[in-house]
Amino acid sequence: MRCLMEFFSLRPIWTRRCLEIVWYVYCIVTLIQLALLLSLAIPAMGSANAAAYFSFALQIAHSVVILLLVRIFLKMGAQLLIKPPA
């Protein structure tokens, strides 16, 4: 019960662990999404026009940028937990 109370009181160690879990889960989801995109793109390489290449590249870039933004926001959140603003 004490462990559960510490979790819900948002103690820094628990919140930091949860942020790390969110990061790893989001990383796995992004990798699955990129694998799906590549599995669709590779068979279409021979018969596709330039617009299809651009579309796949744009979706891949979008996934990577969102992943980077999530990492930045999680890092900012973790730093606020360790060193709260004065």
SULJOZI-V789571 format. One record per residue. N is the residue number from 1. RES is the residue in one letter. PSI is psi in whole degrees, 0 to 359 (999 if undefined). NEAR is the number of other ideal C-beta (glycine too) atoms within 12 Angstrom. D_LAST is the distance of its C-alpha to the last C-alpha in Angstrom with 2 decimals. Layout:
n=N res=RES psi=PSI near=NEAR d_last=D_LAST
n=N res=RES psi=PSI near=NEAR d_last=D_LAST
This chain:
n=1 res=M psi=322 near=7 d_last=32.80
n=2 res=R psi=320 near=9 d_last=29.84
n=3 res=C psi=319 near=12 d_last=28.97
n=4 res=L psi=321 near=10 d_last=29.10
n=5 res=M psi=321 near=11 d_last=26.89
n=6 res=E psi=324 near=15 d_last=24.17
n=7 res=F psi=313 near=17 d_last=24.50
n=8 res=F psi=346 near=13 d_last=24.21
n=9 res=S psi=3 near=13 d_last=21.25
n=10 res=L psi=45 near=17 d_last=19.26
n=11 res=R psi=146 near=17 d_last=18.38
n=12 res=P psi=321 near=20 d_last=16.71
n=13 res=I psi=321 near=17 d_last=20.01
n=14 res=W psi=317 near=19 d_last=22.07
n=15 res=T psi=321 near=22 d_last=19.98
n=16 res=R psi=318 near=22 d_last=19.86
n=17 res=R psi=319 near=19 d_last=23.61
n=18 res=C psi=322 near=21 d_last=24.25
n=19 res=L psi=322 near=27 d_last=22.50
n=20 res=E psi=321 near=20 d_last=24.74
n=21 res=I psi=317 near=15 d_last=27.73
n=22 res=V psi=318 near=21 d_last=27.07
n=23 res=W psi=313 near=24 d_last=26.93
n=24 res=Y psi=322 near=18 d_last=30.19
n=25 res=V psi=316 near=17 d_last=31.95
n=26 res=Y psi=323 near=23 d_last=31.08
n=27 res=C psi=315 near=22 d_last=32.27
n=28 res=I psi=317 near=15 d_last=35.52
n=29 res=V psi=319 near=18 d_last=36.09
n=30 res=T psi=320 near=26 d_last=35.65
n=31 res=L psi=321 near=18 d_last=38.07
n=32 res=I psi=318 near=15 d_last=40.56
n=33 res=Q psi=317 near=21 d_last=40.29
n=34 res=L psi=323 near=24 d_last=40.89
n=35 res=A psi=320 near=16 d_last=43.81
n=36 res=L psi=315 near=17 d_last=45.31
n=37 res=L psi=317 near=24 d_last=45.02
n=38 res=L psi=326 near=19 d_last=46.63
n=39 res=S psi=333 near=14 d_last=49.34
n=40 res=L psi=328 near=18 d_last=50.24
n=41 res=A psi=321 near=23 d_last=50.03
n=42 res=I psi=314 near=15 d_last=52.13
n=43 res=P psi=334 near=12 d_last=55.34
n=44 res=A psi=0 near=17 d_last=55.06
n=45 res=M psi=319 near=14 d_last=54.76
n=46 res=G psi=322 near=10 d_last=58.48
n=47 res=S psi=7 near=10 d_last=59.26
n=48 res=A psi=154 near=17 d_last=56.06
n=49 res=N psi=183 near=12 d_last=55.69
n=50 res=A psi=327 near=9 d_last=52.82
n=51 res=A psi=324 near=11 d_last=51.09
n=52 res=A psi=319 near=19 d_last=50.84
n=53 res=Y psi=316 near=18 d_last=49.27
n=54 res=F psi=320 near=14 d_last=46.74
n=55 res=S psi=314 near=18 d_last=46.00
n=56 res=F psi=320 near=26 d_last=45.37
n=57 res=A psi=321 near=19 d_last=43.27
n=58 res=L psi=319 near=16 d_last=41.15
n=59 res=Q psi=321 near=22 d_last=40.60
n=60 res=I psi=316 near=24 d_last=39.69
n=61 res=A psi=321 near=16 d_last=37.25
n=62 res=H psi=315 near=18 d_last=35.69
n=63 res=S psi=318 near=26 d_last=35.22
n=64 res=V psi=319 near=20 d_last=33.63
n=65 res=V psi=317 near=15 d_last=31.22
n=66 res=I psi=320 near=20 d_last=30.10
n=67 res=L psi=316 near=25 d_last=29.67
n=68 res=L psi=320 near=18 d_last=27.45
n=69 res=L psi=319 near=16 d_last=25.30
n=70 res=V psi=318 near=23 d_last=24.96
n=71 res=R psi=318 near=22 d_last=23.94
n=72 res=I psi=314 near=15 d_last=21.24
n=73 res=F psi=322 near=18 d_last=19.77
n=74 res=L psi=323 near=26 d_last=20.06
n=75 res=K psi=318 near=19 d_last=18.39
n=76 res=M psi=318 near=16 d_last=15.37
n=77 res=G psi=318 near=23 d_last=15.36
n=78 res=A psi=323 near=23 d_last=15.79
n=79 res=Q psi=325 near=16 d_last=12.90
n=80 res=L psi=330 near=18 d_last=10.54
n=81 res=L psi=323 near=22 d_last=12.38
n=82 res=I psi=312 near=15 d_last=12.06
n=83 res=K psi=90 near=11 d_last=8.50
n=84 res=P psi=149 near=10 d_last=6.39
n=85 res=P psi=145 near=8 d_last=3.79
n=86 res=A psi=999 near=4 d_last=0.00
